[in-house]
Amino acid sequence: MTLQQEKIRHKIRDRENYLLVGTKNQGEYLKKSQILYMEASECYSWIYLIDGSKVISCKAIGYYQELFLDMNFSRIHRSYLINLSHLKLYEPRYRLVHLKGDIVLPVSHRKNRAISKMIHNQKSNTPFKMAV
C-alpha cells in the first residue's frame, strides 16, 4: 500500500474531522476546521476554505446544516453557513459578521436575534468580539 493510500484510509476512519465532497471514487477530503463558510447556490453549495480556495458540492446547504448540527457551525442566512471558530466580529446593528480573511457576510433579519443570544451566551470563551 502506498503512502497516499494510507493517508486516504486514515481520513476515511477520521470522519469527525474530515468531510468528503464529491463521489466516493473521485471525492475530495476537506478538513472541517479548514472550512470558513458555505454559500448556497440553488441545489449546490460552495465551500470556502481558509486558504482562499473554494470547492463546489452537489449537496444543498441544508444537508450540511444538519450534518454540522452538533459542531461549531451556524446558519446565519438563507444562503450562508459559517464556521464560528473563524468569526472575528459580529455587528448586530448592521447584521454583519466578519470572518478571517476580511470576509463580511450578512445575517438575516430573522437570525439576527438568535445569533446575538448565542454569542452573548458564549461571550466568556469566544475569540471574537461583538461590535456595539
Secondary structure as UniProt FT lines:
FT   HELIX           3..13
FT   TURN            15..17
FT   STRAND          18..21
FT   TURN            24..26
FT   STRAND          28..31
FT   HELIX           32..34
FT   STRAND          35..41
FT   TURN            42..43
FT   STRAND          44..49
FT   TURN            50..51
FT   STRAND          54..57
FT   HELIX           61..67
FT   TURN            68..72
FT   STRAND          73..77
FT   TURN            78..79
FT   STRAND          80..83
FT   HELIX           84..86
FT   STRAND          87..91
FT   TURN            92..95
FT   STRAND          96..99
FT   TURN            100..102
FT   STRAND          103..106
FT   HELIX           109..121
FT   HELIX           123..125
FT   STRAND          129..130
//
